């Protein structure tokens, strides 16, 4: 028996079954003639049959069979499947000829010779059924296919019962209905197309739908590779997939296989010797399973992120239920951004640093700068429902809308948003402040986005103090420096910069709204976020100011391989290239010579980083990146119920943490992954910043001595400064006028920098003669305490304006003048 191959292997299934009106009449005559000889046996008449046949609709909506959707990694390897029925359609020419011959031998020997109706088989079935002898099937392959289609469309048990009825008038009515639809089907399809549809539609038991999955599931081969014994087993299962399921009933399956082999020998497809030689052989199965969903995949939490992302895609449907149904039935091919090399490195790093049952959660997220493509997601708690084993279904490394977790505070990693805002606004990297160990910013220092003033805020350093610029203040992560830099640029602009870089914040511009996010401590990372959002935000710096929304899918193909959705990077410029260059230059000092180098975290390729530790050491971060990969590393203390706890004193990854910091805990986990991944990176260096394009906000403080406070405030505003009023200080200027400012007249300051005006008492105390010409005179600060004249640079040698904020007449007043930016107005700079 020779079988023609499919001339149209890529044919698309989904047409309506339409036929000419004459088909109804022809079918009526045919069936009436066939049934008449046996009508008396079942009490039906020619008129019954003809009328019933004519009453059937001419159109049967041919619903495409449900097919699994396949998720691919960046190199085209399948990593996950979503399905309602585990099926994948293939063309007939991809099925081994022996498989096609085996199926036809046992189900419809003369399929290519007869029409929709196998007359001999039908007559045999009618006779035996009417005589109540052994019920035999007489349906042609086309009729069986029609039945499969009708069953797939049945929504209720009653409808399914009508389709499967085999006794009495219901059975004959079903046969007649199937016949009419089968004739219509043969009118609009070739024989090869019908056979192809049958092989793809048929259920082979054990969750395997269609010949492609059947071959892969039972024998771990492609349909084109099936051998005689394998083909006979599969062909025999179609009649009753449950009864002949070889995984449950191997003896029944073997008997049925032998029946198929005998039939093939009877038809001279194979020899009798071939058939007999296989009768007593084992089934020879090599079972493979395709997991449905994400739990058992190589990247469960990335898979889950992909699924949740797809369920927000309008392309898949108007509602979430519609999208989920299409994802599980439409046979989509989903090309993703994951690189399994990166994923495996991330998994190993997390697994080695944080154990599933630790009172901590470790997570890594990797994003490509300039595109937003997500390369890997990993977390320490595996996917599953066994809480005692540390399993969870919460995805802690992605935004809440994708993972259902609330996120974590990010600590000093938020300082970069203040840094980028300052650089964008024109402040040079040399912007300098005296950063004391403790700083209190009075109420009104910061302004909410809604226009209301923030409360008083006290901050202290955990690293170093002294005079700092952007390089030292950032590389040492000096809190009091950043409190002042944030005051300079404004907390609201810094928070809005974070939003532009993908950090979701509950900012409010409504008057009266009490918003805790856009207040002074914002620079210390008091807002909740997640590793993926942070990795995407930090990717903006190596991308030189271009923020790209992170995404996991690049392309979606339909079941026929046609592109139906292409996902392009969603990027926008949030600051000039030179700003990104400057941040990279500053942060590479953290990674290559600072905290990173101190803890052995340097790579063989240029890299940059920022550390973060939140209050109470409840979470630590290491935000490191190269020119072509941004990786967020986070470890957060959490008990079994997910409530945040300190990491201090906890056993994490087999070691007890005395005091947790970003560089000592999250940094090594980052390095464990990146030290492997660096071999696949380009190794390109960052672009050095052009300092001539930075700055522009430097201005000279005008002389306001002797002016009224009102006029002085206006003059300072006109020069771009923010005037503040301090306490009265002794000076020769008239009482109530300006004694001096801090920074003093002639000093360099920055736009929007606070300039403190000190009103004059109008009194100059007489010099005190202590018998030492070198102490207390006007050349050394004047006044009883003038020699200690405070200020941002410890007073300077003369305590003069610009060097310490000293009073007029080189004296600095009885108390030596106030300190600049040290949190108070009468602290004397100590």
Helices and strands as residue ranges (DSSP letters): E 16-17, H 22-42, H 46-55, E 60-61, E 69-72, E 78-82, G 92-94, H 97-107, H 119-130, H 141-153, H 157-164, H 168-188, H 191-201, H 210-219, G 223-225, H 228-237, H 250-266, H 272-278, H 300-310, G 314-316, H 320-329, E 333-336, H 340-353, E 360-367, E 374-379, G 387-389, H 400-403, E 408-409, G 411-414, H 415-424, E 433-435, E 438-441, E 457-460, E 466-468, H 470-475, H 479-489, H 491-500, G 520-524, E 528-529, H 531-542, E 546-548, E 553-557, E 563-566, E 571-573, H 577-592, H 595-598, E 608-613, G 615-617, E 619-625, E 630-637, E 651-652, E 655-656, I 662-666, H 667-677, G 678-680, G 691-693, E 698-700, H 709-718, E 722-725, E 738-742, E 748-750, E 754-759, G 778-780, G 786-788, G 808-810
